[in-house]
Amino acid sequence: MTGPTMENQVRAALDKAWEEMIFIGPDHPYYPLLAELVSAVGKSWQQGYDHGRHGGQHVNPYVWNSQGG
C-alpha cells in the first residue's frame, strides 16, 4: 500500500509518538527508545520514497535477506 493514504498513516503514527514523548518526558526510561524510533521511522520512510523516486532497482530498498542485498 503506497500513496497519500499510506503517507498519512505514517505521518499520523509519527505525530502520535511525538506527542507521547511530551507526556512521558525525558526522564522516563523509554524516552530515548521512543525518540530513536520516531526519528528512524521518518528517516526510513524518506529513504524508501527517495529510492523509488530515483528509480531504485527494487521496490523495497531494505531487502537484507535477498541474494543481491
N, C-alpha and C positions, 0 to 999 in steps of 0.2 A: 504494500500500500504506500503510495507516494502522492505528492501533490500538496495543495493548500491544506486539505483536511489533516494529513499527517503532520505537516509543519505546525498547524495549530495545536495538535495534541502534544507535540514535543515542547512547544512554547508554553503551553498550559502546565505541563509537568515541571518544567524548569521554574516557572513563576511560583508554583505551589511550594517547591523545595526551597526556593529563595525566601519565601515568606516564613516557612518553618524555621529557617536559620535565625530569623529575627526573634522568634518565640523561645527557642532553646538557648540562645546566647552563646558567646564564645567560650564560656567556662564549662559548657556541657561536654561530656566525654565523646559524644558523637558529632559534635560540631565540625571538627576537621574532616571527618569522613564525608559528611553531607556536603561540605564546601567543595571537596575534591570531586565528588560525584556530579554536583551541579556544573562545575567547570568542565569536567570530562565529557559529559553528555552533549553540552553545547558545542564543544570543540570537535567531537567526533561526528556530530551531525553535519557541521560545516565542512569537515574534510570529505565526507561522503558526497555531499552536494557538489563541492568543487570538483571532485574526482569525476562524477558523472557529467558535469558541465564541460569539462575539458576533454571529454572523450576517453575516459579510462577504459582499459581492456576488459574489465569485469564489472558487472553491475554492483557487486559488493566489494569495496576496497579493503575490507577486513576479512579476507579469506586466508586464515592462518593455517588451516589444516589441509590445504589443497597441494597438489603436486608442484604447481608453479609458484606458490606463495609461501 
